[in-house]
Amino acid sequence: MSEPSVLSLIPPVVVLTLAVWLRRPILALVTGAATGLLLLSPQHALGEFADIALGVMQDETIGWLILVCGSFGALIALLVRTGGALAFGRAAAVVAKGPRSSLLMTFALGVVIFVDDYLNALTVGETMKRVTDRWRISREKLAYIVDSTAAPICVLVPLSTWAVFFGGLLENNEIAANGEGIKVYIASIPYMLYAWAAVILVVLVASGVVPDIGPMRRAERQAMNPSVGAMRVGDPESNYAIRSLEQEFATADQQKGKLINFVGPLVLLVGFTLYFDIDVWMGILATLLLTVPFYLLQRLMPLAEMLDQMIDGVKTMLPAIGICVAAFIFKEVCDQLMLPQYVVYSLQPYMTPSMLPAMVFLCMAVLSFATGSSWGIFAVTIPIVMPLAQALGADLPLVIGALLSASAFGSQACFYSDSTVLAAQGAGCNLISHAVTQLPYTLIAAALAFLGFVLIA
C-alpha cells in the first residue's frame, strides 16, 4: 500500500469485533493480521505472514518478554507452592478487614511497585487476589485496580522503564538535547492528564465513592453469588494457566508457609530491578538465583521438585506470551497498512494551535487502542507530530504530556495490549472480561483528559 487509506481501519475493527464475540484474543489477532495481509497482497499473504511472524520471534523485545514472563511464572509457582502466598494472605487479612480496605491496599501496593508496568501487573495481582477473593471481590475489579496502577503510575514516575524509554525517544528525535531527555520528560509530567485522571478515578472506585458501572456491576454481582464465586474462569485460552495456579495453591504447604518466603523474594525483585538500572529481566534472574538456595536451606522441597514447579510456572504464562506475540504480529501488519499515517493525516486539518494537544491525545489514543502498542507506535508517529507542534509554536511539554497520556490510555484500555494481558493474567481473570469491565472507566478518564487538554490550550 503506497498511500494511507481508510482500508487500514478494517483489521482493527475485525480484531475488536472477534475478540468480544469469540472471547479468543489470539484467534482475533491472527485473523486481523491475516485480513490486513489480504488487503495488502492476497497472493503473497501466507508468505508475508510467515516472514512477519519469524521477524517478530527474532525481535529483541519479544525475546525479553518471553524471558521475563516465563521467569516470573516460575517465581510465582515457587511462592505459591511453598505456602508463602498463603501466609501473605493471612497477614494481609489482618489489615484488609473489608472489601474497600483490600482494594485500597491493592492500589497502595501498585503505587509502591512503580518501576515497571509488567512487574506491577504480574506482582500486584498475584499478591492480592487471595485477599480480595476472601471478600468476594470480582477478579475483574481486581484486574482493573491492578491495570490502573500499572501504566498510569509508571508514566508519572521518572524512575520507571517508561521514563527511560520515552526520554531516550525524545533525545533520538532531537526534541531534547543529549542527556536532557529525562529533564524534558519530568517537565511534561503535570500534563499527563490521562494518567492523573485514571489514578484519581481508581482511588474513588476502590473507596466506593464512584459506583460500579455496567459490566463491572454484573461482575461484582456474580462474585457475590456463592454458586459462581470469585474463582471462576472463562477465557478458554487462559483456563490452563488459571487452573494450574489454583492446583498449585491447593497443594501448598499450608502449615509451614512463612511470610518471609513471600515478601522476601518480592522485595529482592524490586530492589534488584532498581539496582540493575531498571532492568526487570536482570532483577528476576538475580531474585531466582537467591530464592532457590534460600528455599533449599529451609528444606521446603527437593531441588528436583522445585525445578518441576518452576517449569509448571512457566507454562502458566504461555497464554499471555502467545497473546503478546500475536499482538506484535498484528502491529507489524498495521504498520505496513500505514494505519498510523492515515489516522494522523486524517486529523491533521483539525490540529490548530488551540486544539493541537487535545487532537494529538485523541489521535494517538485511537492509534494506541487500535494497535495495542503503547511504545512502538510512538517511534513511528513522533517524527510526524512533533515537527507540526514546533511549526505551530505549541507548548512542547503540553504536547509531550498529551502523547504520554495517549500511550497510558492505550496500554490500559486496549483489549490486547501487553499491560492489559498481564494484569488479567496476574489477577487470574478472563482477559476479555477484564477489558470490557474496565473500558467504561478508561473512557471516563480519557474524556476528562481530552477536556483538560482543550481547556489548558
FIKOL-906556 format. One record per residue (C-alpha): x, y, z; residue number from 1; residue in three letters. Coordinates in nm, 2 decimals. Layout:
N
       X       Y       Z  seq  type
       X       Y       Z  NUM   ALA
...
END
This chain:
457
       X       Y       Z  seq  type
    0.00    0.00    0.00    1   MET
    0.17    0.32   -0.12    2   SER
   -0.06    0.57    0.03    3   GLU
   -0.25    0.58    0.37    4   PRO
   -0.61    0.45    0.31    5   SER
   -0.93    0.41    0.51    6   VAL
   -0.89    0.04    0.44    7   LEU
   -0.62    0.03    0.72    8   SER
   -0.91    0.06    0.97    9   LEU
   -1.05   -0.27    0.87   10   ILE
   -0.81   -0.50    1.06   11   PRO
   -0.85   -0.33    1.40   12   PRO
   -1.23   -0.34    1.36   13   VAL
   -1.20   -0.71    1.28   14   VAL
   -0.99   -0.78    1.58   15   VAL
   -1.21   -0.59    1.83   16   LEU
   -1.53   -0.75    1.69   17   THR
   -1.39   -1.10    1.71   18   LEU
   -1.23   -1.05    2.05   19   ALA
   -1.56   -0.95    2.21   20   VAL
   -1.77   -1.20    2.01   21   TRP
   -1.55   -1.51    2.04   22   LEU
   -1.36   -1.42    2.36   23   ARG
   -1.05   -1.57    2.20   24   ARG
   -0.79   -1.29    2.17   25   PRO
   -0.52   -1.49    1.99   26   ILE
   -0.76   -1.60    1.72   27   LEU
   -0.89   -1.25    1.68   28   ALA
   -0.54   -1.10    1.65   29   LEU
   -0.43   -1.36    1.40   30   VAL
   -0.75   -1.32    1.19   31   THR
   -0.70   -0.94    1.20   32   GLY
   -0.34   -0.97    1.08   33   ALA
   -0.45   -1.21    0.80   34   ALA
   -0.72   -0.97    0.70   35   THR
   -0.46   -0.69    0.67   36   GLY
   -0.22   -0.90    0.46   37   LEU
   -0.50   -1.00    0.23   38   LEU
   -0.57   -0.63    0.18   39   LEU
   -0.21   -0.57    0.10   40   LEU
   -0.14   -0.86   -0.13   41   SER
   -0.38   -1.16   -0.15   42   PRO
   -0.13   -1.38   -0.35   43   GLN
    0.15   -1.32   -0.11   44   HIS
   -0.04   -1.32    0.22   45   ALA
    0.07   -1.65    0.35   46   LEU
    0.44   -1.59    0.28   47   GLY
    0.42   -1.24    0.43   48   GLU
    0.25   -1.38    0.75   49   PHE
    0.53   -1.63    0.78   50   ALA
    0.80   -1.37    0.74   51   ASP
    0.64   -1.12    0.98   52   ILE
    0.59   -1.40    1.24   53   ALA
    0.95   -1.51    1.21   54   LEU
    1.07   -1.15    1.23   55   GLY
    0.86   -1.09    1.55   56   VAL
    1.00   -1.40    1.71   57   MET
    1.35   -1.27    1.64   58   GLN
    1.28   -0.93    1.78   59   ASP
    1.47   -0.85    2.10   60   GLU
    1.16   -0.71    2.27   61   THR
    0.97   -1.04    2.23   62   ILE
    1.27   -1.24    2.35   63   GLY
    1.29   -1.02    2.66   64   TRP
    0.91   -1.05    2.71   65   LEU
    0.93   -1.43    2.69   66   ILE
    1.22   -1.45    2.94   67   LEU
    1.06   -1.20    3.18   68   VAL
    0.71   -1.36    3.18   69   CYS
    0.84   -1.71    3.19   70   GLY
    1.07   -1.64    3.48   71   SER
    0.81   -1.46    3.66   72   PHE
    0.57   -1.75    3.62   73   GLY
    0.85   -1.98    3.77   74   ALA
    0.89   -1.74    4.07   75   LEU
    0.52   -1.73    4.13   76   ILE
    0.49   -2.10    4.13   77   ALA
    0.76   -2.12    4.40   78   LEU
    0.59   -1.85    4.61   79   LEU
    0.26   -2.04    4.59   80   VAL
    0.39   -2.39    4.64   81   ARG
    0.60   -2.31    4.95   82   THR
    0.30   -2.16    5.12   83   GLY
    0.44   -1.81    5.12   84   GLY
    0.14   -1.67    4.92   85   ALA
   -0.10   -1.83    5.17   86   LEU
    0.10   -1.67    5.46   87   ALA
    0.08   -1.33    5.30   88   PHE
   -0.30   -1.38    5.25   89   GLY
   -0.33   -1.45    5.62   90   ARG
   -0.12   -1.15    5.72   91   ALA
   -0.30   -0.91    5.48   92   ALA
   -0.63   -1.02    5.61   93   ALA
   -0.54   -0.86    5.95   94   VAL
   -0.52   -0.52    5.77   95   VAL
   -0.77   -0.57    5.49   96   ALA
   -1.08   -0.61    5.70   97   LYS
   -1.33   -0.54    5.43   98   GLY
   -1.37   -0.50    5.05   99   PRO
   -1.27   -0.13    5.04  100   ARG
   -0.96   -0.17    5.26  101   SER
   -0.85   -0.47    5.05  102   SER
   -0.89   -0.27    4.72  103   LEU
   -0.71    0.03    4.87  104   LEU
   -0.43   -0.20    4.98  105   MET
   -0.41   -0.33    4.62  106   THR
   -0.39    0.03    4.50  107   PHE
   -0.12    0.12    4.75  108   ALA
    0.09   -0.19    4.65  109   LEU
    0.06   -0.09    4.29  110   GLY
    0.19    0.26    4.37  111   VAL
    0.49    0.11    4.56  112   VAL
    0.58   -0.11    4.26  113   ILE
    0.62    0.18    4.02  114   PHE
    0.94    0.05    3.85  115   VAL
    0.77   -0.12    3.55  116   ASP
    0.42   -0.19    3.43  117   ASP
    0.50   -0.56    3.36  118   TYR
    0.64   -0.60    3.71  119   LEU
    0.35   -0.42    3.86  120   ASN
    0.08   -0.60    3.67  121   ALA
    0.21   -0.95    3.75  122   LEU
    0.32   -0.89    4.11  123   THR
    0.02   -0.70    4.25  124   VAL
   -0.25   -0.93    4.10  125   GLY
   -0.08   -1.24    4.22  126   GLU
   -0.01   -1.09    4.56  127   THR
   -0.36   -0.96    4.63  128   MET
   -0.61   -1.20    4.46  129   LYS
   -0.64   -1.43    4.75  130   ARG
   -0.71   -1.13    4.98  131   VAL
   -0.98   -0.99    4.76  132   THR
   -1.12   -1.34    4.70  133   ASP
   -1.19   -1.36    5.07  134   ARG
   -1.43   -1.06    5.04  135   TRP
   -1.58   -1.19    4.72  136   ARG
   -1.45   -0.91    4.51  137   ILE
   -1.46   -1.00    4.14  138   SER
   -1.13   -1.08    3.97  139   ARG
   -1.24   -0.82    3.71  140   GLU
   -1.24   -0.54    3.97  141   LYS
   -0.90   -0.66    4.10  142   LEU
   -0.76   -0.66    3.75  143   ALA
   -0.89   -0.31    3.69  144   TYR
   -0.72   -0.18    4.01  145   ILE
   -0.40   -0.35    3.90  146   VAL
   -0.42   -0.22    3.55  147   ASP
   -0.48    0.13    3.67  148   SER
   -0.17    0.13    3.88  149   THR
    0.05   -0.02    3.60  150   ALA
    0.10    0.22    3.31  151   ALA
   -0.07    0.52    3.47  152   PRO
    0.16    0.51    3.78  153   ILE
    0.47    0.42    3.58  154   CYS
    0.42    0.70    3.34  155   VAL
    0.40    0.96    3.63  156   LEU
    0.73    0.84    3.79  157   VAL
    1.06    0.95    3.63  158   PRO
    1.23    0.64    3.78  159   LEU
    1.05    0.39    3.57  160   SER
    1.11    0.20    3.24  161   THR
    0.86    0.43    3.07  162   TRP
    1.06    0.74    3.16  163   ALA
    1.38    0.58    3.04  164   VAL
    1.23    0.47    2.71  165   PHE
    1.05    0.79    2.63  166   PHE
    1.33    1.01    2.75  167   GLY
    1.56    0.83    2.50  168   GLY
    1.30    0.86    2.23  169   LEU
    1.28    1.24    2.28  170   LEU
    1.66    1.26    2.25  171   GLU
    1.67    1.04    1.94  172   ASN
    1.42    1.26    1.77  173   ASN
    1.61    1.58    1.87  174   GLU
    1.32    1.71    2.07  175   ILE
    1.55    1.71    2.37  176   ALA
    1.93    1.76    2.38  177   ALA
    2.16    1.47    2.46  178   ASN
    2.13    1.39    2.83  179   GLY
    1.82    1.62    2.87  180   GLU
    1.55    1.36    2.78  181   GLY
    1.45    1.28    3.14  182   ILE
    1.45    1.65    3.22  183   LYS
    1.20    1.72    2.94  184   VAL
    1.00    1.42    3.04  185   TYR
    0.98    1.55    3.40  186   ILE
    0.86    1.89    3.27  187   ALA
    0.57    1.70    3.09  188   SER
    0.45    1.50    3.39  189   ILE
    0.20    1.77    3.51  190   PRO
    0.04    1.75    3.17  191   TYR
    0.00    1.37    3.16  192   MET
   -0.37    1.42    3.22  193   LEU
   -0.50    1.08    3.14  194   TYR
   -0.26    0.92    3.39  195   ALA
   -0.37    1.16    3.66  196   TRP
   -0.74    1.11    3.58  197   ALA
   -0.70    0.73    3.58  198   ALA
   -0.52    0.72    3.92  199   VAL
   -0.77    0.95    4.09  200   ILE
   -1.06    0.76    3.94  201   LEU
   -0.94    0.42    4.06  202   VAL
   -0.90    0.55    4.41  203   VAL
   -1.26    0.67    4.40  204   LEU
   -1.37    0.34    4.27  205   VAL
   -1.17    0.14    4.53  206   ALA
   -1.31    0.36    4.81  207   SER
   -1.67    0.32    4.69  208   GLY
   -1.72    0.69    4.60  209   VAL
   -1.77    0.60    4.23  210   VAL
   -2.01    0.31    4.19  211   PRO
   -1.96    0.00    3.98  212   ASP
   -2.07    0.07    3.62  213   ILE
   -2.22   -0.15    3.36  214   GLY
   -2.02   -0.48    3.31  215   PRO
   -1.83   -0.42    3.63  216   MET
   -2.16   -0.42    3.83  217   ARG
   -2.25   -0.75    3.67  218   ARG
   -1.91   -0.90    3.75  219   ALA
   -1.94   -0.79    4.11  220   GLU
   -2.29   -0.95    4.14  221   ARG
   -2.15   -1.27    4.00  222   GLN
   -1.87   -1.27    4.25  223   ALA
   -2.11   -1.23    4.54  224   MET
   -2.31   -1.53    4.42  225   ASN
   -2.18   -1.83    4.61  226   PRO
   -2.26   -2.06    4.32  227   SER
   -2.03   -1.86    4.10  228   VAL
   -1.77   -1.73    4.34  229   GLY
   -1.46   -1.53    4.27  230   ALA
   -1.26   -1.82    4.14  231   MET
   -1.44   -1.87    3.81  232   ARG
   -1.26   -1.89    3.48  233   VAL
   -1.39   -1.80    3.14  234   GLY
   -1.13   -1.75    2.86  235   ASP
   -1.06   -2.09    2.70  236   PRO
   -0.71   -1.98    2.62  237   GLU
   -0.63   -1.90    2.98  238   SER
   -0.81   -2.19    3.15  239   ASN
   -0.50   -2.39    3.18  240   TYR
   -0.30   -2.11    3.33  241   ALA
   -0.55   -2.03    3.60  242   ILE
   -0.63   -2.39    3.67  243   ARG
   -0.26   -2.48    3.72  244   SER
   -0.20   -2.19    3.96  245   LEU
   -0.50   -2.29    4.17  246   GLU
   -0.39   -2.65    4.17  247   GLN
   -0.05   -2.54    4.30  248   GLU
   -0.22   -2.33    4.57  249   PHE
   -0.43   -2.63    4.67  250   ALA
   -0.12   -2.84    4.73  251   THR
    0.08   -2.56    4.90  252   ALA
    0.24   -2.62    5.24  253   ASP
   -0.03   -2.45    5.44  254   GLN
    0.12   -2.53    5.78  255   GLN
    0.49   -2.43    5.72  256   LYS
    0.41   -2.13    5.50  257   GLY
    0.61   -1.83    5.62  258   LYS
    0.56   -1.46    5.53  259   LEU
    0.93   -1.41    5.47  260   ILE
    0.92   -1.67    5.19  261   ASN
    0.67   -1.45    5.00  262   PHE
    0.77   -1.09    5.10  263   VAL
    1.15   -1.16    5.08  264   GLY
    1.16   -1.25    4.71  265   PRO
    0.93   -0.97    4.61  266   LEU
    1.14   -0.71    4.79  267   VAL
    1.45   -0.86    4.63  268   LEU
    1.28   -0.84    4.29  269   LEU
    1.20   -0.47    4.32  270   VAL
    1.54   -0.39    4.48  271   GLY
    1.74   -0.58    4.21  272   PHE
    1.54   -0.42    3.93  273   THR
    1.63   -0.08    4.06  274   LEU
    1.99   -0.18    4.12  275   TYR
    2.03   -0.30    3.76  276   PHE
    1.92    0.03    3.61  277   ASP
    1.55   -0.06    3.60  278   ILE
    1.62   -0.39    3.42  279   ASP
    1.33   -0.63    3.51  280   VAL
    1.49   -0.93    3.34  281   TRP
    1.81   -0.89    3.55  282   MET
    1.60   -0.83    3.86  283   GLY
    1.40   -1.15    3.82  284   ILE
    1.72   -1.35    3.73  285   LEU
    1.90   -1.23    4.04  286   ALA
    1.59   -1.29    4.26  287   THR
    1.56   -1.65    4.14  288   LEU
    1.94   -1.71    4.20  289   LEU
    1.89   -1.62    4.56  290   LEU
    1.54   -1.75    4.62  291   THR
    1.61   -2.11    4.52  292   VAL
    1.90   -2.16    4.76  293   PRO
    1.70   -1.98    5.03  294   PHE
    1.42   -2.23    4.99  295   TYR
    1.67   -2.52    4.98  296   LEU
    1.83   -2.42    5.31  297   LEU
    1.48   -2.44    5.47  298   GLN
    1.43   -2.78    5.31  299   ARG
    1.09   -2.67    5.18  300   LEU
    1.12   -2.91    4.89  301   MET
    1.38   -3.11    4.70  302   PRO
    1.56   -2.94    4.42  303   LEU
    1.41   -3.17    4.15  304   ALA
    1.06   -3.09    4.27  305   GLU
    1.14   -2.72    4.28  306   MET
    1.25   -2.73    3.92  307   LEU
    0.93   -2.91    3.82  308   ASP
    0.73   -2.64    3.99  309   GLN
    0.92   -2.37    3.81  310   MET
    0.86   -2.54    3.47  311   ILE
    0.49   -2.56    3.55  312   ASP
    0.50   -2.19    3.64  313   GLY
    0.65   -2.11    3.30  314   VAL
    0.36   -2.30    3.14  315   LYS
    0.11   -2.08    3.31  316   THR
    0.25   -1.78    3.13  317   MET
    0.22   -1.93    2.78  318   LEU
   -0.13   -1.79    2.71  319   PRO
   -0.02   -1.43    2.80  320   ALA
    0.30   -1.47    2.59  321   ILE
    0.10   -1.60    2.30  322   GLY
   -0.13   -1.30    2.30  323   ILE
    0.16   -1.06    2.32  324   CYS
    0.33   -1.23    2.02  325   VAL
    0.01   -1.22    1.82  326   ALA
   -0.03   -0.85    1.91  327   ALA
    0.32   -0.77    1.78  328   PHE
    0.24   -0.95    1.46  329   ILE
   -0.08   -0.75    1.42  330   PHE
    0.10   -0.43    1.49  331   LYS
    0.35   -0.50    1.22  332   GLU
    0.07   -0.56    0.97  333   VAL
   -0.09   -0.23    1.08  334   CYS
    0.24   -0.05    1.01  335   ASP
    0.25   -0.20    0.66  336   GLN
   -0.11   -0.07    0.60  337   LEU
    0.02    0.27    0.71  338   MET
   -0.25    0.30    0.98  339   LEU
   -0.06    0.55    1.19  340   PRO
   -0.01    0.78    0.90  341   GLN
   -0.37    0.75    0.79  342   TYR
   -0.50    0.85    1.14  343   VAL
   -0.25    1.13    1.18  344   VAL
   -0.31    1.28    0.83  345   TYR
   -0.69    1.25    0.87  346   SER
   -0.69    1.45    1.19  347   LEU
   -0.41    1.69    1.09  348   GLN
   -0.65    1.96    0.95  349   PRO
   -0.81    1.99    1.30  350   TYR
   -0.47    2.04    1.47  351   MET
   -0.49    2.42    1.51  352   THR
   -0.27    2.58    1.78  353   PRO
   -0.55    2.59    2.03  354   SER
   -0.66    2.23    1.96  355   MET
   -0.33    2.06    1.90  356   LEU
   -0.27    1.90    2.24  357   PRO
   -0.63    1.76    2.25  358   ALA
   -0.62    1.64    1.89  359   MET
   -0.27    1.48    1.95  360   VAL
   -0.42    1.30    2.25  361   PHE
   -0.72    1.18    2.05  362   LEU
   -0.52    1.08    1.75  363   CYS
   -0.26    0.88    1.95  364   MET
   -0.51    0.73    2.18  365   ALA
   -0.70    0.59    1.88  366   VAL
   -0.38    0.45    1.74  367   LEU
   -0.26    0.30    2.06  368   SER
   -0.60    0.14    2.13  369   PHE
   -0.63    0.00    1.77  370   ALA
   -0.28   -0.15    1.75  371   THR
   -0.22   -0.25    2.12  372   GLY
    0.11   -0.07    2.10  373   SER
    0.18    0.17    2.38  374   SER
    0.55    0.22    2.29  375   TRP
    0.63    0.11    1.94  376   GLY
    0.36    0.32    1.77  377   ILE
    0.52    0.64    1.91  378   PHE
    0.85    0.57    1.75  379   ALA
    0.66    0.59    1.42  380   VAL
    0.44    0.89    1.48  381   THR
    0.66    1.13    1.69  382   ILE
    0.86    1.24    1.38  383   PRO
    0.53    1.33    1.23  384   ILE
    0.36    1.50    1.53  385   VAL
    0.64    1.69    1.69  386   MET
    0.76    1.89    1.39  387   PRO
    0.39    2.00    1.35  388   LEU
    0.38    2.11    1.71  389   ALA
    0.71    2.31    1.67  390   GLN
    0.58    2.47    1.35  391   ALA
    0.26    2.58    1.53  392   LEU
    0.46    2.72    1.82  393   GLY
    0.28    2.48    2.06  394   ALA
    0.39    2.43    2.42  395   ASP
    0.61    2.12    2.38  396   LEU
    0.58    1.98    2.74  397   PRO
    0.20    2.00    2.70  398   LEU
    0.21    1.82    2.36  399   VAL
    0.45    1.56    2.51  400   ILE
    0.21    1.52    2.80  401   GLY
   -0.07    1.45    2.55  402   ALA
    0.14    1.19    2.38  403   LEU
    0.23    1.01    2.70  404   LEU
   -0.14    1.03    2.81  405   SER
   -0.24    0.86    2.49  406   ALA
    0.02    0.59    2.55  407   SER
   -0.10    0.52    2.90  408   ALA
   -0.46    0.51    2.77  409   PHE
   -0.37    0.26    2.50  410   GLY
   -0.18    0.04    2.74  411   SER
   -0.47    0.02    2.98  412   GLN
   -0.77    0.03    2.75  413   ALA
   -0.67   -0.19    2.46  414   CYS
   -0.81   -0.54    2.48  415   PHE
   -0.48   -0.70    2.37  416   TYR
   -0.21   -0.46    2.50  417   SER
    0.07   -0.63    2.69  418   ASP
   -0.02   -0.45    3.01  419   SER
   -0.39   -0.55    2.99  420   THR
   -0.30   -0.91    2.92  421   VAL
   -0.06   -0.93    3.21  422   LEU
   -0.29   -0.76    3.45  423   ALA
   -0.56   -1.01    3.37  424   ALA
   -0.31   -1.30    3.40  425   GLN
   -0.18   -1.18    3.73  426   GLY
   -0.53   -1.14    3.87  427   ALA
   -0.64   -1.48    3.73  428   GLY
   -0.91   -1.31    3.53  429   CYS
   -1.07   -1.37    3.19  430   ASN
   -0.89   -1.13    2.96  431   LEU
   -1.19   -1.01    2.76  432   ILE
   -1.40   -0.98    3.08  433   SER
   -1.12   -0.76    3.23  434   HIS
   -1.10   -0.54    2.92  435   ALA
   -1.48   -0.50    2.89  436   VAL
   -1.54   -0.42    3.26  437   THR
   -1.27   -0.16    3.28  438   GLN
   -1.34    0.01    2.95  439   LEU
   -1.61    0.25    3.09  440   PRO
   -1.37    0.38    3.35  441   TYR
   -1.08    0.42    3.10  442   THR
   -1.32    0.61    2.86  443   LEU
   -1.43    0.84    3.15  444   ILE
   -1.07    0.92    3.23  445   ALA
   -0.99    0.97    2.86  446   ALA
   -1.29    1.21    2.82  447   ALA
   -1.17    1.41    3.13  448   LEU
   -0.82    1.42    2.98  449   ALA
   -0.94    1.54    2.64  450   PHE
   -1.15    1.82    2.81  451   LEU
   -0.85    1.91    3.02  452   GLY
   -0.62    1.95    2.71  453   PHE
   -0.89    2.17    2.54  454   VAL
   -0.91    2.40    2.85  455   LEU
   -0.54    2.42    2.91  456   ILE
   -0.46    2.50    2.54  457   ALA
END
